[in-house]
């Protein structure tokens, strides 16, 4: 349970930082990495026998990776625009 709580809090915190500073490109990369960690957590942390927790990790992990990947082009554009003076 604590694995999911900690990873969920880190994902939420990274999302808030990305909203506050949209020009930071690495925020989406962190989001993708955290999504991958959440996806593999049931196997690494050994809670695959708990179906509800495992499926929650897998679905939330995939959705986090998709959201991070979808936001990457927008963050790149904002970063390029912010860099121009």
C-alpha positions as CSV (number, residue, x, y, z in Angstrom):
1,X,0.0,0.0,0.0
2,X,2.8,2.5,0.9
3,X,4.3,2.0,-2.5
4,X,1.2,3.1,-4.2
5,X,0.7,6.0,-1.8
6,X,4.3,7.3,-2.2
7,X,4.3,6.9,-6.0
8,X,0.9,8.6,-6.2
9,X,2.0,11.5,-4.1
10,X,5.1,11.9,-6.3
11,X,3.0,11.8,-9.4
12,X,0.6,14.4,-8.0
13,X,3.5,16.6,-6.9
14,X,5.2,16.4,-10.3
15,X,1.9,17.2,-12.0
16,X,1.5,20.3,-9.8
17,X,5.1,21.5,-10.5
18,X,4.5,20.9,-14.3
19,X,1.3,23.1,-14.1
20,X,3.1,25.8,-12.2
21,X,6.1,25.8,-14.6
22,X,4.9,24.6,-18.0
23,X,8.3,25.3,-19.7
24,X,10.1,22.6,-17.7
25,X,10.5,19.7,-20.2
26,X,12.0,17.3,-17.7
27,X,8.7,17.3,-15.7
28,X,7.0,15.1,-18.3
29,X,10.0,12.8,-18.3
30,X,9.7,12.4,-14.6
31,X,6.0,11.7,-15.0
32,X,6.7,9.0,-17.5
33,X,9.3,7.4,-15.3
34,X,7.0,7.4,-12.3
35,X,4.3,5.8,-14.4
36,X,6.6,3.0,-15.4
37,X,7.6,2.5,-11.7
38,X,3.9,2.4,-10.7
39,X,3.3,-0.2,-13.5
40,X,6.1,-2.5,-12.5
41,X,5.6,-2.0,-8.7
42,X,3.3,-5.1,-8.2
43,X,6.0,-7.4,-9.5
44,X,8.9,-5.6,-7.8
45,X,7.2,-5.1,-4.5
46,X,5.5,-8.5,-4.5
47,X,1.8,-7.7,-4.3
48,X,0.6,-9.3,-7.5
49,X,-1.6,-11.7,-5.5
50,X,-3.7,-8.7,-4.4
51,X,-5.8,-8.2,-7.6
52,X,-7.3,-4.9,-6.7
53,X,-4.0,-3.2,-5.8
54,X,-2.2,-4.7,-8.8
55,X,-4.8,-3.6,-11.3
56,X,-4.9,-0.2,-9.8
57,X,-1.1,0.1,-10.2
58,X,-1.2,-1.2,-13.8
59,X,-4.0,1.1,-14.9
60,X,-2.7,4.2,-13.1
61,X,0.8,3.5,-14.4
62,X,-0.3,3.2,-18.0
63,X,-2.5,6.4,-17.7
64,X,0.4,8.3,-16.2
65,X,2.7,7.3,-19.0
66,X,0.1,8.2,-21.6
67,X,-0.5,11.6,-19.9
68,X,3.2,12.4,-19.7
69,X,3.9,11.4,-23.3
70,X,0.9,13.4,-24.5
71,X,2.1,16.5,-22.6
72,X,5.7,16.2,-23.9
73,X,5.1,18.1,-27.2
74,X,3.2,20.9,-25.4
75,X,6.1,21.3,-22.9
76,X,8.7,21.3,-25.7
77,X,6.8,24.1,-27.5
78,X,6.4,26.1,-24.3
79,X,10.1,25.6,-23.5
80,X,11.1,26.8,-27.0
81,X,8.8,29.8,-26.8
82,X,10.1,30.7,-23.3
83,X,13.7,30.6,-24.5
84,X,13.1,33.1,-27.3
85,X,13.6,36.8,-26.4
